[in-house]
Amino acid sequence: MNRLKDPGLALLRRPEVEELTGLSRSTIYARISKGTFPAPIAIGPRSVGWRIADIEAFLASPAEYGTADH
């Protein structure tokens, strides 16, 4: 049962992000450091996730994606 009011705010773990984007772990983190991939959200001391909406925005135009702070 989905209780989220905004499913775009749900989080994906790294293996799911890799599967959806086709990018490897190292490529994801390299692109994060360049500002060309969404940064993860800390969900615990040693765990992160990505907002579905952020990954969808990346997938809509991967070549032109850029974060606001880079």
VENJODA-V423328 format. One record per residue. N is the residue number from 1. RES is the residue in one small letter. PHI is phi in whole degrees, 0 to 359 (999 if undefined). OMEGA is omega in radians with two decimals (999 if undefined). D_CENTER is the distance of its C-alpha to the mean C-alpha in Angstrom with 2 decimals. Layout:
N_RES_PHI_OMEGA_D_CENTER ; N_RES_PHI_OMEGA_D_CENTER
//
This chain:
1_m_999_-3.11_23.40 ; 2_n_270_-3.12_20.47 ; 3_r_257_-3.13_21.22 ; 4_l_286_3.06_18.25 ; 5_k_283_3.12_19.54 ; 6_d_233_-3.09_16.26 ; 7_p_297_3.09_14.18 ; 8_g_293_3.12_11.35 ; 9_l_269_3.10_11.02 ; 10_a_297_-3.07_10.85 ; 11_l_254_3.04_8.40 ; 12_l_249_3.05_7.32 ; 13_r_273_-3.03_8.53 ; 14_r_306_3.14_8.09 ; 15_p_302_3.10_10.85 ; 16_e_291_3.12_9.50 ; 17_v_295_3.10_6.38 ; 18_e_301_-3.12_9.29 ; 19_e_294_-3.12_11.52 ; 20_l_292_-3.05_9.83 ; 21_t_267_-3.05_9.22 ; 22_g_79_-3.14_12.29 ; 23_l_264_3.09_11.13 ; 24_s_278_3.11_12.59 ; 25_r_305_-3.09_11.54 ; 26_s_295_3.11_13.62 ; 27_t_293_3.11_12.33 ; 28_i_302_-3.10_8.66 ; 29_y_290_3.06_10.31 ; 30_a_295_3.14_12.90 ; 31_r_291_3.07_10.83 ; 32_i_300_-3.11_9.20 ; 33_s_294_3.10_12.92 ; 34_k_272_-3.12_14.01 ; 35_g_83_-3.11_11.83 ; 36_t_248_3.07_10.72 ; 37_f_208_-3.12_6.95 ; 38_p_299_3.09_4.81 ; 39_a_283_3.11_6.13 ; 40_p_283_3.09_5.81 ; 41_i_252_3.09_8.56 ; 42_a_290_3.12_11.73 ; 43_i_242_3.11_13.20 ; 44_g_183_-3.11_16.19 ; 45_p_298_-3.12_18.09 ; 46_r_226_3.14_16.48 ; 47_s_218_3.13_13.36 ; 48_v_226_3.05_9.78 ; 49_g_211_3.12_7.10 ; 50_w_245_3.07_3.86 ; 51_r_294_3.12_5.77 ; 52_i_303_-3.12_6.79 ; 53_a_299_3.12_8.17 ; 54_d_293_3.13_5.51 ; 55_i_292_3.09_4.47 ; 56_e_298_3.10_8.26 ; 57_a_296_3.09_9.10 ; 58_f_297_-3.09_7.87 ; 59_l_294_3.12_9.76 ; 60_a_296_-3.14_12.61 ; 61_s_201_-3.05_13.49 ; 62_p_299_-3.10_11.78 ; 63_a_290_-3.09_14.96 ; 64_e_253_-3.10_15.20 ; 65_y_292_3.06_11.78 ; 66_g_207_3.11_12.38 ; 67_t_277_-3.07_11.51 ; 68_a_293_-3.05_14.62 ; 69_d_269_3.09_15.56 ; 70_h_238_999_15.95
//
